Amino acid sequence: MKKEVVLGVLLLLIAPIALAVCGDGVCENSEQDGSCKQDCSGATFFELFQKESFDRKIKGFCRQPHHCPVTPVGDLDNTGKPDTFFDANSAIEQPKCVFDTQFILDHYCRKGDWVTRTSIVSSIMLKSVPPGADYQLFCGRHEEVANRLDLKFRGKLLKEYLKTCIKGKAGKVVDCVNNMCVLTYNDKVTIGTAYNVPLSSDRGFLGALGQSSTACNGVKDNTFGRCLTTSEGIHIYAHKGFDMVFASTDTRIDGSGVGLGAVESLVKAFTEFGSARDSFYDGFARMLHFNNLYFQKKATGAVSALLERNVGPDSRDMAGLHYQNIDFNDAEPPCLTYVKTRDSLALCEGQTDVDNTFMIVRIGSTAPPPRPPEEPPAKGVVSLWGDATAKLR
């Protein structure tokens, strides 16, 4: 593959309910005073909390605090077997729960809480940025990140490597890879994603880069390592615990000791900002997916944002944007002049305790309430996400 083609891909691209159970959770017929009945004699008594499934459509219990619920009607024998999710023809054949560090599609179980592998991809990439350097990181859906899905590689469209893979005995159609992240800093470009099929599949990011599906076979299981360096100087890495692939013009990519500090601190900031004005905005603390991320640090200021789309019947679209080093114009208050004209229900204002900082948060339906015919239609903070992040980039 020519160097310019590879670089082109890089550049385009509620209060919990507690349940007391005994031992491993099988003794659900415990006495009202918390003691165990005779059939659970000698077991250790502990407390479990009702949690949401990764799609937020239903809640349930798992037998251990570090497990994550898939469906409460699932097969208990399939607990800890995430692949049975794709083998199942109905919910009752799916796993009831999965173990810590296991995943289904982009949904990753971390000590009993659902996060996403996309957020882990972004964390790995942010670690490579040199201290003090300017950078831009954007994570989103294929059509938002790889906006040239019509490019061809080895006779196939780029989108054919990223979409329409078959997984499991039930033959479920899934995207071959999850959301994509693109990072730029100094003169470096990195792009990364997580696989929904084995890294050895003939579909996926390796194929889109013109590489063999066996390119990362040398990386040991449950470790991060470099697969190869192409003759054009593109370094390809893989994480075989998270099933991720990265391509970069940098040699600084390091997948060890991954945390989610940047994302979690942003969620905390939005939660505190919104809930201080309306308890309804405590919902930011319930964000599960972190699929749509934007971080930018430049000499002229910093911008960070995240979006969680509507993924369940009782969930809510959420958007949060945080700007630093903004010069406020008292004659044109930014909240009223720029935000409220787009979305009258958004909360926004500069922070009195931090100079030149401005935050916007929004929870609710994607589109704002309808306006009178004589007024221009407003798109809403959530639905403006793709447009706003594209312009920032």
N, C-alpha and C positions, 0 to 999 in steps of 0.2 A: 504494500500500500504506500502511495506517495505521502511524503511528509505533510504536504499542504492539505490532503484529504483528511488525515488523522487529526491535524490541528483544527480543521473545519468542524469535525465532530465534537471536539473538546469545547470549542467556542460556541457551538449552537445548542450545542446541547443545553342530697337530703340527709338527714342524720342516719347513720348506719344502723341496721338491725342486727343485734347480737344473737348468736346461737351457741349455747353451751353444749359441748359434746365431750365424750370420753375417749381417751387414747388416740387412735388414728382417725376417729370420727365415726366409727361404725355404731357406737352406742348412742343413738339419738333418742332413746326412750329413758333418759336419765330422770331421777327423782326431781320434784319441784324444788327441793332445798339444795340442789346442785350435786348431791351425792350420786354415785353410780349404782344401778341395780345389780343384782347378783351376776347377770351375764356379762357385766363389765367390771367385775370386782378387780381391784388393784390397778386399774387404768389411771393414767394421769388426766386430770380434768383441765381443759383450757377453753378459750373463747374464740369463736370465728365470727367474721362479719360478712354480711351480704355485700356482694360486689357486682359490678356491671360486666356483661360480656364485652368482647372487643368491639362489637358493632353497636353497642349501647341499646340493643333492642330488648334485652331481658336481664334480670338479675338472678343470682344464685349463690350457692355456697360451695366451697371446696373443702376437702378433708384436712388440708394443711394451710397455714396462713400464707405461705410463699407460693401456693398454687394460684392459677388464674382461671376463672370460669369461662367455659365455651358455651355450654347450654345446660340448664338444669335437668333437661329430659334426656341427656346423653347417656351413653353406656359407661357405667362405672369401670368396667374392665378395660376400657380404652383410655382411661385417664393416663396422662403422660405419653400418649401416642399421637402426636399431632398429625401424622400422615393419614390417620384414619378419618380425619375431617374430609379429605379428598376421596377416600374410598367409600364413604357413606352415601347411601341413596336417600336417607332421611335423617332428621335430627336425632332420632333415638339411637342411631348407629354412630353418631359423632362422639368424640371424647367429652366427658362431663367437664373435665378440667385438664390443664396442662401444667407441667412443672416449671419452676424457675429456670430461666435461660432458654426455654423452648419458644417456638414461634409458629404462627400460621399466617401465611402471606406476609404483610408488613407488620403484623401485630406481634409484639415481642413481650414475653412475660418477664418482668423484672421484680423479683421478690414479692410477688403477689399483685403487682400493679401492671396494667397494660400500658406500654409505650409503643414506639414504632422503631423499626430498624432504620427508617429514614432519619430519625433524630440521632441515631448512633452514627450513621454515615456522616451527618453534618458535624458531629462532635469530633470524629476522627480527622476530618478535613480542617476544622478550625485549629486543631493542635499544630498543624504544619505551618501556620502563619508566624513569621518571625515577630518577636516583641516590638511593638510600636509601628509595625508596617500597616499601610493602608490595605484594605481588602474589601471584596464583595462576595457574599455567599447567598445563593438563591436555591431553594429546594421547592419542587412542585411537580405537577403532573407532566407527562411526556410532552403534551401539546403546548405546555407553557415553558418548558425548559429546552427541549430539543425541538425547536420550531422549524426544523427542516427534516421532517420525517419522510420526505420524498427522495432523500439522497439514496443512492444505490451502492451496495457493497457486494461484491462477488455475485452479481446478478439479482440481488434481492433488495427490496426497499428497507430503509433503516427501521421503519415501524414493524416490519416482519420479524426482526430480531428482538423487539421489545414487547410485542403483544402476541396474543393468540397462541398460548402454549396449552397443552393438555396435561393435566396432572391427576394422578390417582386412578384407582380401578373404576371409579364411577365416570371417569372421562370428563372431569370438570374443566371448563375453559377459564384460564386465568391469564393475567398479564405475565409475560416471561420475567420481567423485572418490575420493581416497585417504582416509587417516585425517584426522580433524579436530582442530584445536587451539583451545582457548578460553582467553583471557587476560583477567583482571580486575585492575585496579589503580586506586587512588583511586576515582573515579566513572566510570571508562572500561571499556568492554568491546570486545574484539576477537576475531573468529573467522576462521580461515584454513584453507585446504586446497589441495591440488594436484590438477589435472585429469588424467584419463587420456584424455580426448577433447579436441579443439580447444576453445579458449575461446569460439569462435563457435558451439559446439554448443547446441542448444535444451535440453540437459540439463546439469546442473551447479549450482554454487553460485549463479551469477548468476540462474538461473531460480528457485531456492529463495528468493532475496531479492526476487523479483518484478521483476527487471530484464531488459531485452532481452539477447539473446545477443551483440548488437553493442556493448554498453555499453563494452567495453574496447578497441574497435578503434583508438582514438586513441593507445594506448600503443605505442611503437615496439618492433620486434622486439629481443629480448635486452636489454631494459631494464625497470626498475621505474618505475611511475608511477601517479598517481591517475586513475581512470577517470571518476568523477563524484562529486558530493555530492548526496544526495537532499534533497527539501524537508523531510524530517524530521531532517536533520543527520547522516545515516549516510554516512561516507566509504568509497568502494569503490576498492580498489587492485588492480593486477595486476602480476605479473612474467612477462613473455613469454619469458624464457629458461628459467625453471623451470616455466612454465605454472601459476601459482598465483594465487589470488584471495583477497583479504582484505576484510572489512567491519568498520568500527570507528567508535566514537563519538569517536575521537581523531584528531588531525592529525599525530601524531608518527611514524607508520609509515614506515620507511625500509628499503628492500630492497637498498641498496648495501653492498658490502664484507662480505658475509655470511661468517661463520665458525661453527664448531661448538664453540667453547671450553667452554661450560658442560656440554654433553653429554659431550665427550671427557674433561674433567677428572673428571667423575663416574665414567665407566668406569675411568679410571686409579685412582681411589680405591678402587673395589670390587675391582679386580684386585689391588692391593697389600694390601688388608685380607684378602681371601680366600686368596691364594697364600702369604701369610706363615704361614698355619695349615695349608694343604693345597694342594699343587701342582695338584690337580684344578681349583682355582678360577682358574687362569690362563686358563680358558675365557672369563672376562669380557673378556679382551683381544681375543677373536675376535668380539665382538658386531658384527653387521652392520646390523641393521635400525632400532633406536632408534624403533620405532613407538609405544611406550607410555611416555609421559614424564609426570612430575609434579614441578613445582617450586613451592614455597611459601615466601615470606619474610614473616613478620609480626613485630611487636614482641615477641611471646611466644616466638619461635623460628623456626627454618627447617627445612623438610623437603624432601628431594629423593629421587626414586626413578625407576627405569626397569625395564622388563620386556621380555624377548625371548621370545616364545612358541616352541613347538616347530614349526619350519618345514622340517625335513628328517629323513630316517630316521636320520642319525647326529648330529643336533644335539640340544641339550639346552635345556629350559626354564631360564630364568635370571631371577632377581629380585634387586634390590638396593634397600635403603632406607637413607637417611642422615638422622638426626635431630640437631638441635643444640639447645642450651639445655634439656636434659632434666634434671629434678631426680630423681636416683636415690634409691631407697629401699632401704637396705641390708637391711632386714628382708624385702623382697620383690624379689630381684634380677630386673630386667626380662627378662633373657634366659630364665631358668627359669620365671618367673611368667607372662609374656605370650607369648613366642615359642615356646618348646619345647613348650608345651601344644598349640600349633597345628601345629607341624612339628618333629619331633624331629631332623631332619637339617639344619636351618638352622644356619648359623654366625652368632652374634650376641654382642655385648658392647659395653660402653662403652670408649672409647679412653683409655688411661692417659696419653697424651701431650697430649690435648686435653680440657679440662674440659667436662662436660655435652654430650658427643657420643656417639651410639649408632648402630651400624651393624648391618645384617642383610644377609646374602647367602645365596643358595640356587641351586644348580645341580642339576638332576635332573628326574625325571618330575613332571608337574603335581600329581599326588596323592601324599601321603606314604604310607609303608608301612601296611598295615592294622593296626588295633589289636585287642586282645582284645575279645570281645563285651561284657564288663562295663565297658569304658571308652568314653567318648564319641568319635565319629569326629572326626578332625582333617582340616581342609580343605587345609592346606598354604599356604605363603607365596605361591606362584605363583598358585594358584587363588583366593586371597583378594584379588588385585590390584584387581579391579573394586569389591569391597565396601569395601576400605580407602580407595581414592582417592575414592570417592563420599562417604564420611564425612568425609574431610579437607576436601573442597570444601564 
